[in-house]
């Protein structure tokens, strides 16, 4: 396993992924559990919820998503690019679904009315941190991943298929698998134009 800083530097959007196992399913669940447990949240709300889909459950998610998109886009040439993209994601080993429990968010809004408008924003901040921690942890183990957003189109299908509580709001989906191709070169803006330091 690589060190954290190296994993941060290496973490990229990897679209070409395969179903080849990199670590055990137990290890995947362990790293997700650790991320959910230790990623910070506003007011220690711990509003993050996660569903991990592996093997045929992963395939089922991308099949459902494909059919939902087919119903919107229609068959034919317009759908070909979408179908190819769905195939890339389905080629992976698993998918992590990220949710935020709205019951927790709304409870904080009631308890701390002065900050009510901020809690949905802070909830997304927490979710973003969790997504980064999981993504970087997967990278450190040798997986490649991307972050996708097919919500709210797939929300109802996910809720029905995996018995997800109605208060869990789907935020993002992360298909992952063994990298089958390198990411392209990434361009960086000068850090000195983006960071100011005062002593």
N, CA, C and O of each residue as an XYZ file, in Angstrom:
796
protein
N       0.847     -1.194      0.000
C       0.000      0.000      0.000
C       0.882      1.244      0.000
O       1.825      1.332      0.787
N       0.586      2.205     -0.875
C       1.391      3.417     -0.972
C       1.057      4.383      0.157
O       0.002      4.273      0.782
N       1.951      5.326      0.415
C       1.693      6.305      1.465
C       0.631      7.299      1.003
O       0.325      7.387     -0.186
N       0.072      8.047      1.956
C      -1.073      8.906      1.683
C      -0.761      9.967      0.634
O      -1.535     10.140     -0.308
N       0.356     10.682      0.775
C       0.676     11.754     -0.169
C       0.847     11.230     -1.584
O       0.431     11.881     -2.543
N       1.453     10.063     -1.721
C       1.600      9.469     -3.049
C       0.230      9.103     -3.613
O      -0.027      9.303     -4.801
N      -0.643      8.572     -2.771
C      -1.996      8.226     -3.221
C      -2.761      9.465     -3.651
O      -3.501      9.428     -4.634
N      -2.588     10.567     -2.919
C      -3.248     11.820     -3.291
C      -2.765     12.283     -4.666
O      -3.568     12.693     -5.505
N      -1.452     12.216     -4.892
C      -0.890     12.639     -6.171
C      -1.322     11.721     -7.313
O      -1.559     12.185     -8.429
N      -1.424     10.428     -7.037
C      -1.744      9.453     -8.085
C      -3.235      9.360     -8.385
O      -3.621      8.889     -9.454
N      -4.081      9.806     -7.448
C      -5.524      9.684     -7.628
C      -5.971     10.497     -8.835
O      -5.772     11.711     -8.895
N      -6.573      9.812     -9.784
C      -7.054     10.433    -11.010
C      -8.389      9.809    -11.379
O      -8.799      8.807    -10.794
N      -9.064     10.407    -12.353
C     -10.264      9.788    -12.906
C      -9.819      8.706    -13.886
O      -9.298      9.005    -14.961
N     -10.028      7.452    -13.506
C      -9.650      6.310    -14.336
C     -10.928      5.675    -14.886
O     -11.699      5.071    -14.139
N     -11.147      5.814    -16.187
C     -12.368      5.303    -16.807
C     -12.216      3.868    -17.292
O     -13.179      3.101    -17.274
N     -11.024      3.503    -17.722
C     -10.789      2.141    -18.208
C     -10.421      1.262    -17.017
O      -9.283      1.283    -16.547
N     -11.385      0.496    -16.539
C     -11.196     -0.355    -15.367
C     -11.679     -1.767    -15.678
O     -12.478     -1.977    -16.590
N     -11.178     -2.735    -14.901
C     -11.546     -4.125    -15.147
C     -12.099     -4.762    -13.872
O     -12.037     -4.182    -12.788
N     -12.637     -5.963    -14.031
C     -13.220     -6.692    -12.915
C     -12.186     -7.504    -12.131
O     -12.541     -8.220    -11.195
N     -10.932     -7.398    -12.503
C      -9.895     -8.159    -11.808
C      -9.772     -7.699    -10.355
O      -9.685     -6.501    -10.084
N      -9.766     -8.648     -9.430
C      -9.659     -8.317     -8.007
C      -8.272     -7.786     -7.700
O      -7.271     -8.345     -8.150
N      -8.215     -6.719     -6.940
C      -6.945     -6.132     -6.498
C      -6.698     -6.491     -5.039
O      -5.586     -6.859     -4.661
N      -7.739     -6.382     -4.226
C      -7.708     -6.822     -2.829
C      -9.008     -7.571     -2.565
O      -9.882     -7.626     -3.430
N      -9.134     -8.137     -1.395
C     -10.339     -8.899     -1.063
C     -11.537     -7.977     -0.867
O     -11.383     -6.784     -0.604
N     -12.737     -8.551     -1.001
C     -13.953     -7.795     -0.723
C     -13.948     -7.292      0.717
O     -14.414     -6.187      0.996
N     -13.429     -8.091      1.616
C     -13.369     -7.692      3.026
C     -12.509     -6.447      3.202
O     -12.833     -5.578      4.011
N     -11.414     -6.357      2.450
C     -10.540     -5.188      2.534
C     -11.235     -3.954      1.988
O     -11.084     -2.865      2.542
N     -11.987     -4.104      0.918
C     -12.742     -2.984      0.360
C     -13.726     -2.456      1.387
O     -13.801     -1.250      1.623
N     -14.481     -3.359      1.999
C     -15.463     -2.957      3.008
C     -14.764     -2.300      4.195
O     -15.264     -1.321      4.749
N     -13.621     -2.832      4.580
C     -12.871     -2.262      5.702
C     -12.449     -0.828      5.417
O     -12.601      0.041      6.276
N     -11.926     -0.569      4.233
C     -11.463      0.793      3.945
C     -12.641      1.766      3.849
O     -12.512      2.927      4.238
N     -13.792      1.305      3.334
C     -14.976      2.160      3.299
C     -15.464      2.431      4.721
O     -15.803      3.566      5.055
N     -15.501      1.403      5.549
C     -15.922      1.585      6.944
C     -15.035      2.589      7.669
O     -15.528      3.454      8.393
N     -13.719      2.470      7.471
C     -12.783      3.382      8.125
C     -12.986      4.816      7.636
O     -12.922      5.763      8.420
N     -13.228      4.963      6.345
C     -13.464      6.296      5.787
C     -14.727      6.913      6.361
O     -14.730      8.080      6.752
N     -15.808      6.131      6.414
C     -17.077      6.635      6.952
C     -16.923      7.005      8.428
O     -17.466      8.011      8.883
N     -16.187      6.193      9.159
C     -16.026      6.430     10.594
C     -15.199      7.673     10.889
O     -15.517      8.416     11.817
N     -14.140      7.914     10.113
C     -13.160      8.926     10.498
C     -13.188     10.213      9.671
O     -12.486     11.165     10.013
N     -13.971     10.270      8.603
C     -14.064     11.513      7.834
C     -14.864     12.535      8.636
O     -15.942     12.211      9.135
N     -14.358     13.766      8.769
C     -15.053     14.761      9.600
C     -16.388     15.192      9.017
O     -16.620     15.098      7.812
N     -17.256     15.663      9.895
C     -18.557     16.192      9.484
C     -18.920     17.351     10.405
O     -18.503     17.390     11.562
N     -19.697     18.290      9.885
C     -20.060     19.465     10.680
C     -20.873     19.050     11.902
O     -21.768     18.209     11.814
N     -20.544     19.659     13.046
C     -21.213     19.355     14.308
C     -21.129     17.868     14.649
O     -21.944     17.348     15.411
N     -20.133     17.193     14.074
C     -19.998     15.741     14.230
C     -21.316     15.041     13.901
O     -21.735     14.110     14.590
N     -21.951     15.509     12.839
C     -23.296     15.020     12.496
C     -23.286     13.573     12.033
O     -24.268     12.853     12.217
N     -22.165     13.136     11.423
C     -22.055     11.765     10.919
C     -23.248     11.400     10.038
O     -23.854     10.338     10.177
N     -23.563     12.325      9.123
C     -24.737     12.154      8.260
C     -24.470     11.297      7.028
O     -25.397     10.971      6.287
N     -23.208     10.928      6.803
C     -22.873     10.133      5.621
C     -23.435      8.724      5.712
O     -23.422      8.097      6.771
N     -23.925      8.243      4.583
C     -24.381      6.865      4.458
C     -23.805      6.316      3.148
O     -23.683      7.049      2.166
N     -23.459      5.053      3.137
C     -22.805      4.460      1.967
C     -23.399      3.091      1.680
O     -23.722      2.336      2.596
N     -23.538      2.783      0.406
C     -23.880      1.438     -0.050
C     -22.738      0.974     -0.949
O     -22.376      1.663     -1.902
N     -22.175     -0.185     -0.650
C     -21.093     -0.762     -1.454
C     -21.679     -1.901     -2.288
O     -22.232     -2.861     -1.751
N     -21.550     -1.778     -3.590
C     -22.075     -2.788     -4.513
C     -20.897     -3.515     -5.162
O     -20.050     -2.892     -5.803
N     -20.854     -4.816     -4.992
C     -19.768     -5.626     -5.551
C     -20.344     -6.715     -6.463
O     -21.491     -7.137     -6.313
N     -19.516     -7.151     -7.403
C     -19.850     -8.281     -8.269
C     -21.162     -8.055     -9.014
O     -21.310     -7.041     -9.696
N     -22.120     -8.980     -8.898
C     -23.342     -8.856     -9.689
C     -24.201     -7.674     -9.254
O     -24.983     -7.152    -10.049
N     -24.063     -7.245     -7.994
C     -24.821     -6.074     -7.538
C     -24.302     -4.803     -8.221
O     -25.077     -3.914     -8.573
N     -23.005     -4.736     -8.398
C     -22.398     -3.635     -9.165
C     -22.927     -3.638    -10.600
O     -23.327     -2.597    -11.120
N     -22.926     -4.807    -11.234
C     -23.433     -4.913    -12.605
C     -24.892     -4.470    -12.678
O     -25.298     -3.777    -13.610
N     -25.665     -4.878    -11.689
C     -27.094     -4.555    -11.675
C     -27.302     -3.044    -11.644
O     -28.189     -2.522    -12.320
N     -26.475     -2.333    -10.847
C     -26.627     -0.882    -10.772
C     -26.427     -0.238    -12.133
O     -27.212      0.619    -12.538
N     -25.371     -0.648    -12.848
C     -25.098     -0.008    -14.133
C     -26.069     -0.455    -15.218
O     -26.320      0.293    -16.163
N     -26.622     -1.668    -15.098
C     -27.690     -2.082    -16.015
C     -28.941     -1.231    -15.790
O     -29.574     -0.780    -16.745
N     -29.294     -1.015    -14.512
C     -30.453     -0.170    -14.199
C     -30.253      1.253    -14.711
O     -31.153      1.848    -15.302
N     -29.061      1.782    -14.474
C     -28.764      3.146    -14.914
C     -28.829      3.250    -16.431
O     -29.339      4.232    -16.969
N     -28.312      2.238    -17.119
C     -28.350      2.222    -18.579
C     -29.779      2.259    -19.096
O     -30.092      3.006    -20.023
N     -30.647      1.449    -18.492
C     -32.033      1.394    -18.959
C     -32.778      2.686    -18.655
O     -33.612      3.119    -19.450
N     -32.490      3.302    -17.526
C     -33.114      4.591    -17.188
C     -32.694      5.645    -18.204
O     -33.525      6.425    -18.669
N     -31.421      5.673    -18.546
C     -30.924      6.656    -19.519
C     -31.455      6.365    -20.918
O     -31.724      7.284    -21.692
N     -31.606      5.063    -21.239
C     -32.187      4.700    -22.546
C     -33.606      5.262    -22.661
O     -34.014      5.726    -23.726
N     -34.350      5.215    -21.555
C     -35.705      5.751    -21.562
C     -35.755      7.253    -21.758
O     -36.760      7.790    -22.224
N     -34.675      7.932    -21.406
C     -34.608      9.384    -21.570
C     -34.046      9.762    -22.936
O     -34.597     10.615    -23.632
N     -32.942      9.116    -23.310
C     -32.243      9.460    -24.554
C     -32.890      8.791    -25.764
O     -32.916      9.364    -26.853
N     -33.417      7.566    -25.572
C     -33.958      6.796    -26.677
C     -32.866      5.950    -27.316
O     -31.679      6.190    -27.095
N     -33.267      4.967    -28.103
C     -32.301      4.121    -28.808
C     -31.721      4.865    -30.008
O     -32.131      5.984    -30.317
N     -30.783      4.241    -30.665
C     -30.194      4.833    -31.859
C     -28.836      5.448    -31.603
O     -28.220      5.219    -30.563
N     -28.373      6.237    -32.571
C     -27.027      6.798    -32.507
C     -26.821      7.655    -31.268
O     -25.744      7.635    -30.673
N     -27.836      8.405    -30.875
C     -27.696      9.296    -29.725
C     -27.366      8.511    -28.453
O     -26.702      9.026    -27.553
N     -27.828      7.277    -28.388
C     -27.627      6.488    -27.179
C     -26.297      5.739    -27.179
O     -25.849      5.288    -26.125
N     -25.661      5.598    -28.339
C     -24.442      4.792    -28.436
C     -23.349      5.260    -27.488
O     -22.737      4.447    -26.795
N     -23.100      6.560    -27.452
C     -22.046      7.097    -26.583
C     -22.371      6.852    -25.120
O     -21.494      6.523    -24.322
N     -23.653      7.017    -24.776
C     -24.083      6.768    -23.394
C     -23.901      5.305    -23.036
O     -23.413      4.988    -21.951
N     -24.288      4.407    -23.936
C     -24.158      2.972    -23.682
C     -22.694      2.581    -23.512
O     -22.366      1.751    -22.665
N     -21.817      3.177    -24.315
C     -20.388      2.884    -24.190
C     -19.853      3.338    -22.845
O     -19.061      2.636    -22.216
N     -20.279      4.499    -22.408
C     -19.842      5.016    -21.113
C     -20.326      4.116    -19.982
O     -19.568      3.812    -19.061
N     -21.583      3.690    -20.048
C     -22.115      2.785    -19.031
C     -21.327      1.475    -19.018
O     -21.094      0.889    -17.961
N     -20.924      1.030    -20.196
C     -20.133     -0.194    -20.296
C     -18.785     -0.058    -19.611
O     -18.308     -1.001    -18.981
N     -18.170      1.108    -19.730
C     -16.904      1.352    -19.034
C     -17.068      1.187    -17.531
O     -16.242      0.557    -16.870
N     -18.132      1.755    -17.005
C     -18.354      1.681    -15.554
C     -18.684      0.249    -15.132
O     -18.191     -0.232    -14.111
N     -19.513     -0.423    -15.916
C     -19.895     -1.798    -15.592
C     -18.697     -2.742    -15.654
O     -18.680     -3.762    -14.965
N     -17.708     -2.419    -16.460
C     -16.506     -3.249    -16.564
C     -15.726     -3.320    -15.268
O     -14.848     -4.169    -15.118
N     -16.036     -2.432    -14.321
C     -15.295     -2.375    -13.064
C     -15.676     -3.471    -12.091
O     -16.507     -4.333    -12.378
N     -15.041     -3.409    -10.932
C     -15.221     -4.434     -9.899
C     -16.369     -4.107     -8.949
O     -17.062     -5.005     -8.471
N     -16.565     -2.831     -8.680
C     -17.598     -2.447     -7.725
C     -17.960     -0.980     -7.869
O     -17.352     -0.242     -8.644
N     -18.964     -0.575     -7.106
C     -19.409      0.819     -7.083
C     -19.744      1.199     -5.651
O     -20.381      0.439     -4.922
N     -19.304      2.388     -5.264
C     -19.674      2.942     -3.963
C     -20.722      4.023     -4.197
O     -20.499      4.964     -4.959
N     -21.862      3.881     -3.538
C     -22.914      4.886     -3.610
C     -22.841      5.742     -2.349
O     -22.857      5.219     -1.234
N     -22.761      7.052     -2.528
C     -22.662      7.982     -1.400
C     -24.003      8.676     -1.180
O     -24.613      9.194     -2.115
N     -24.444      8.674      0.065
C     -25.703      9.308      0.456
C     -25.459     10.262      1.614
O     -24.445     10.168      2.306
N     -26.404     11.189      1.821
C     -26.463     11.985      3.037
C     -27.850     11.799      3.643
O     -28.857     11.936      2.949
N     -27.902     11.485      4.940
C     -29.170     11.224      5.614
C     -29.844     12.553      5.937
O     -29.388     13.298      6.804
N     -30.931     12.838      5.233
C     -31.627     14.110      5.405
C     -32.306     14.230      6.757
O     -32.577     15.342      7.211
N     -32.586     13.120      7.407
C     -33.167     13.180      8.759
C     -32.175     13.818      9.722
O     -32.557     14.582     10.608
N     -30.898     13.496      9.539
C     -29.850     14.087     10.382
C     -29.719     15.574     10.073
O     -29.652     16.397     10.986
N     -29.682     15.914      8.801
C     -29.541     17.311      8.390
C     -30.708     18.142      8.906
O     -30.512     19.220      9.467
N     -31.909     17.642      8.717
C     -33.096     18.378      9.159
C     -33.162     18.479     10.683
O     -33.628     19.481     11.225
N     -32.700     17.448     11.361
C     -32.663     17.498     12.820
C     -31.742     18.603     13.318
O     -32.067     19.303     14.277
N     -30.589     18.760     12.664
C     -29.664     19.838     13.031
C     -30.246     21.200     12.694
O     -30.037     22.161     13.434
N     -30.970     21.295     11.595
C     -31.608     22.557     11.234
C     -32.610     22.991     12.311
O     -32.721     24.175     12.630
N     -33.329     22.026     12.859
C     -34.293     22.343     13.916
C     -33.603     22.678     15.234
O     -34.031     23.570     15.967
N     -32.534     21.951     15.517
C     -31.831     22.132     16.783
C     -31.031     23.437     16.821
O     -30.921     24.078     17.866
N     -30.476     23.820     15.667
C     -29.647     25.025     15.591
C     -30.208     25.923     14.485
O     -29.616     26.043     13.413
N     -31.335     26.539     14.755
C     -32.080     27.295     13.740
C     -31.253     28.422     13.120
O     -31.451     28.755     11.951
N     -30.343     29.004     13.872
C     -29.540     30.111     13.350
C     -28.651     29.674     12.183
O     -28.271     30.497     11.350
N     -28.322     28.388     12.121
C     -27.469     27.860     11.065
C     -28.248     27.022     10.048
O     -27.652     26.325      9.226
N     -29.563     27.090     10.105
C     -30.402     26.170      9.321
C     -30.040     26.146      7.839
O     -29.996     25.078      7.229
N     -29.782     27.318      7.255
C     -29.486     27.376      5.822
C     -28.148     26.733      5.482
O     -27.920     26.322      4.344
N     -27.265     26.649      6.472
C     -25.916     26.148      6.212
C     -25.807     24.628      6.264
O     -24.916     24.054      5.638
N     -26.691     23.976      6.995
C     -26.517     22.533      7.196
C     -26.555     21.718      5.904
O     -25.765     20.781      5.782
N     -27.422     22.015      4.932
C     -27.342     21.265      3.666
C     -26.010     21.483      2.943
O     -25.483     20.560      2.322
N     -25.471     22.689      3.022
C     -24.174     22.983      2.406
C     -23.077     22.215      3.119
O     -22.235     21.586      2.479
N     -23.088     22.267      4.448
C     -22.071     21.551      5.224
C     -22.174     20.044      5.014
O     -21.168     19.335      5.035
N     -23.387     19.565      4.815
C     -23.593     18.143      4.529
C     -22.857     17.752      3.251
O     -22.224     16.699      3.194
N     -22.942     18.600      2.229
C     -22.243     18.317      0.974
C     -20.731     18.428      1.142
O     -19.979     17.680      0.517
N     -20.285     19.360      1.987
C     -18.854     19.443      2.277
C     -18.371     18.117      2.866
O     -17.352     17.572      2.440
N     -19.108     17.612      3.840
C     -18.728     16.357      4.488
C     -18.718     15.206      3.493
O     -17.817     14.368      3.505
N     -19.732     15.174      2.630
C     -19.806     14.110      1.639
C     -18.625     14.193      0.670
O     -18.048     13.171      0.298
N     -18.272     15.410      0.265
C     -17.134     15.582     -0.628
C     -15.847     15.072     -0.002
O     -15.032     14.435     -0.671
N     -15.665     15.354      1.289
C     -14.473     14.846      1.973
C     -14.477     13.327      2.007
O     -13.444     12.694      1.785
N     -15.641     12.736      2.287
C     -15.735     11.278      2.331
C     -15.430     10.676      0.961
O     -14.713      9.680      0.862
N     -15.968     11.277     -0.081
C     -15.700     10.774     -1.432
C     -14.204     10.796     -1.724
O     -13.666      9.848     -2.298
N     -13.536     11.869     -1.332
C     -12.094     11.977     -1.559
C     -11.326     10.932     -0.755
O     -10.386     10.322     -1.264
N     -11.723     10.725      0.497
C     -11.036      9.738      1.334
C     -11.196      8.337      0.743
O     -10.221      7.591      0.645
N     -12.414      7.978      0.351
C     -12.646      6.651     -0.236
C     -11.872      6.510     -1.544
O     -11.223      5.490     -1.776
N     -11.937      7.527     -2.394
C     -11.253      7.493     -3.686
C      -9.748      7.310     -3.490
O      -9.121      6.492     -4.163
N      -9.178      8.076     -2.564
C      -7.741      7.995     -2.313
C      -7.374      6.655     -1.686
O      -6.321      6.097     -1.991
N      -8.229      6.140     -0.819
C      -7.986      4.828     -0.217
C      -8.014      3.726     -1.267
O      -7.193      2.809     -1.226
N      -8.950      3.808     -2.204
C      -9.001      2.839     -3.301
C      -7.746      2.937     -4.157
O      -7.182      1.917     -4.555
N      -7.308      4.155     -4.440
C      -6.070      4.361     -5.201
C      -4.881      3.733     -4.491
O      -4.039      3.089     -5.117
N      -4.819      3.927     -3.178
C      -3.692      3.397     -2.400
C      -3.624      1.878     -2.458
O      -2.550      1.295     -2.312
N      -4.776      1.233     -2.672
C      -4.816     -0.231     -2.750
C      -4.595     -0.754     -4.166
O      -4.480     -1.962     -4.375
N      -4.537      0.163     -5.142
C      -4.293     -0.268     -6.511
C      -5.497     -0.211     -7.429
O      -5.427     -0.674     -8.568
N      -6.608      0.352     -6.953
C      -7.802      0.511     -7.788
C      -7.768      1.853     -8.520
O      -7.101      2.793     -8.087
N      -8.485      1.924     -9.614
C      -8.783      3.180    -10.285
C     -10.265      3.450    -10.140
O     -11.056      2.512    -10.031
N     -10.658      4.720    -10.136
C     -12.069      5.064     -9.917
C     -12.396      6.387    -10.599
O     -11.505      7.135    -11.001
N     -13.684      6.654    -10.718
C     -14.188      7.964    -11.135
C     -15.361      8.315    -10.236
O     -15.892      7.467     -9.520
N     -15.749      9.568    -10.287
C     -16.921     10.011     -9.526
C     -18.007     10.407    -10.508
O     -17.783     11.238    -11.387
N     -19.186      9.811    -10.360
C     -20.300     10.028    -11.279
C     -21.508     10.579    -10.527
O     -21.622     10.443     -9.309
N     -22.412     11.208    -11.294
C     -23.611     11.815    -10.686
C     -24.825     11.548    -11.574
O     -25.219     12.394    -12.377
N     -25.408     10.369    -11.420
C     -26.625     10.025    -12.156
C     -27.861     10.189    -11.279
O     -28.963      9.797    -11.662
N     -27.671     10.759    -10.126
C     -28.787     11.173     -9.294
C     -29.284     12.531     -9.814
O     -28.462     13.315    -10.290
N     -30.560     12.842     -9.749
C     -31.625     12.065     -9.118
C     -32.301     11.056    -10.048
O     -33.287     10.429     -9.661
N     -31.784     10.891    -11.273
C     -32.453     10.012    -12.231
C     -32.592      8.589    -11.712
O     -33.592      7.924    -11.985
N     -31.587      8.111    -10.958
C     -31.586      6.715    -10.528
C     -32.062      6.526     -9.085
O     -32.108      5.403     -8.583
N     -32.412      7.622     -8.430
C     -32.708      7.559     -6.991
C     -33.783      6.534     -6.642
O     -33.602      5.716     -5.740
N     -34.880      6.583     -7.349
C     -36.007      5.705     -7.016
C     -35.653      4.243     -7.264
O     -36.003      3.374     -6.466
N     -34.965      3.970     -8.361
C     -34.554      2.592     -8.669
C     -33.604      2.064     -7.598
O     -33.718      0.912     -7.180
N     -32.674      2.898     -7.155
C     -31.736      2.495     -6.102
C     -32.487      2.229     -4.805
O     -32.240      1.228     -4.133
N     -33.393      3.117     -4.459
C     -34.152      2.966     -3.220
C     -34.944      1.662     -3.215
O     -35.013      0.968     -2.201
N     -35.536      1.340     -4.356
C     -36.352      0.132     -4.461
C     -35.493     -1.128     -4.474
O     -35.778     -2.080     -3.747
N     -34.442     -1.139     -5.296
C     -33.642     -2.339     -5.498
C     -32.857     -2.739     -4.261
O     -32.732     -3.926     -3.961
N     -32.322     -1.743     -3.531
C     -31.457     -2.062     -2.390
C     -32.062     -1.640     -1.052
O     -31.363     -1.560     -0.041
N     -33.367     -1.370     -1.056
C     -34.087     -1.081      0.187
C     -33.429      0.043      0.979
O     -33.219     -0.067      2.187
N     -33.112      1.112      0.282
C     -32.451      2.264      0.906
C     -33.508      3.118      1.606
O     -34.553      3.401      1.019
N     -33.257      3.529      2.837
C     -34.229      4.371      3.559
C     -34.571      5.649      2.790
O     -33.722      6.224      2.108
N     -35.813      6.077      2.912
C     -36.290      7.247      2.163
C     -35.556      8.518      2.539
O     -35.509      9.458      1.747
N     -34.974      8.568      3.745
C     -34.279      9.786      4.170
C     -32.859      9.888      3.615
O     -32.226     10.937      3.733
N     -32.351      8.809      3.009
C     -31.000      8.835      2.442
C     -31.057      9.475      1.051
O     -31.717      8.954      0.151
N     -30.373     10.588      0.882
C     -30.344     11.282     -0.408
C     -29.062     10.911     -1.148
O     -27.960     11.116     -0.639
N     -29.218     10.361     -2.357
C     -28.069      9.953     -3.157
C     -27.313     11.186     -3.642
O     -27.905     12.121     -4.180
N     -25.990     11.172     -3.442
C     -25.154     12.323     -3.781
C     -24.219     12.018     -4.955
O     -24.024     12.865     -5.827
N     -23.638     10.804     -4.978
C     -22.653     10.482     -6.017
C     -22.461      8.982     -6.101
O     -22.830      8.239     -5.192
N     -21.874      8.547     -7.213
C     -21.581      7.133     -7.439
C     -20.124      7.009     -7.874
O     -19.648      7.798     -8.690
N     -19.414      6.015     -7.328
C     -17.996      5.837     -7.633
C     -17.715      4.418     -8.123
O     -17.489      3.520     -7.312
N     -17.725      4.204     -9.450
C     -17.314      2.897     -9.970
C     -15.798      2.751     -9.860
O     -15.057      3.702    -10.105
N     -15.345      1.554     -9.491
C     -13.906      1.335     -9.350
C     -13.535     -0.059     -9.842
O     -14.374     -0.957     -9.905
N     -12.275     -0.216    -10.186
C     -11.767     -1.504    -10.636
C     -10.275     -1.388    -10.876
O      -9.691     -0.319    -10.700
N      -9.668     -2.475    -11.272
C      -8.250     -2.444    -11.580
C      -8.041     -1.597    -12.833
O      -8.715     -1.826    -13.838
N      -7.125     -0.619    -12.804
C      -6.912      0.213    -13.985
C      -6.513     -0.625    -15.201
O      -5.635     -1.484    -15.119
N      -7.172     -0.360    -16.322
C      -6.860     -1.058    -17.571
C      -6.109     -0.142    -18.529
O      -5.643     -0.587    -19.578
N      -5.992      1.134    -18.176
C      -5.241      2.100    -18.981
C      -4.867      3.265    -18.080
O      -5.545      3.550    -17.092
N      -3.783      3.930    -18.434
C      -3.325      5.082    -17.659
C      -4.240      6.280    -17.907
O      -4.856      6.396    -18.967
N      -4.318      7.163    -16.922
C      -5.014      8.432    -17.127
C      -4.170      9.318    -18.025
O      -2.948      9.179    -18.078
N      -4.817     10.219    -18.723
C      -4.088     11.151    -19.574
C      -3.295     12.158    -18.752
O      -3.467     12.261    -17.538
N      -2.437     12.889    -19.422
C      -1.628     13.887    -18.728
C      -2.524     14.982    -18.170
O      -3.462     15.427    -18.832
N      -2.229     15.414    -16.946
C      -3.025     16.440    -16.292
C      -2.256     17.747    -16.271
O      -1.077     17.777    -15.920
N      -2.925     18.821    -16.645
C      -2.313     20.143    -16.625
C      -2.606     20.826    -15.290
O      -3.720     20.735    -14.773
N      -1.629     21.492    -14.748
C      -1.781     22.179    -13.464
C      -1.556     23.675    -13.638
O      -0.598     24.099    -14.283
N      -2.440     24.461    -13.061
C      -2.205     25.893    -12.975
C      -1.115     26.126    -11.937
O      -0.982     25.337    -11.002
N      -0.331     27.193    -12.081
C       0.726     27.455    -11.111
C       0.173     27.573     -9.693
O      -0.754     28.343     -9.441
N       0.746     26.809     -8.778
C       0.273     26.829     -7.388
C       0.427     28.214     -6.783
O      -0.396     28.628     -5.967
N       1.481     28.941     -7.178
C       1.712     30.266     -6.587
C       0.614     31.261     -6.955
O       0.451     32.282     -6.288
N      -0.149     30.961     -8.030
C      -1.289     31.808     -8.381
C      -2.544     31.417     -7.607
O      -3.545     32.133     -7.641
N      -2.495     30.300     -6.919
C      -3.684     29.766     -6.248
C      -3.574     29.764     -4.729
O      -4.569     29.575     -4.029
N      -2.374     29.974     -4.226
C      -2.159     29.942     -2.773
C      -1.464     31.223     -2.343
O      -0.465     31.614     -2.947
N      -1.967     31.875     -1.322
C      -1.317     33.050     -0.737
C      -0.878     32.716      0.667
O      -1.627     32.098      1.424
N       0.324     33.117      1.024
C       0.867     32.853      2.346
C       1.275     34.172      2.980
O       1.970     34.975      2.357
N       0.848     34.398      4.210
C       1.207     35.603      4.948
C       1.896     35.200      6.234
O       1.402     34.338      6.960
N       3.032     35.814      6.526
C       3.782     35.507      7.750
C       3.862     36.731      8.649
O       4.454     36.668      9.726
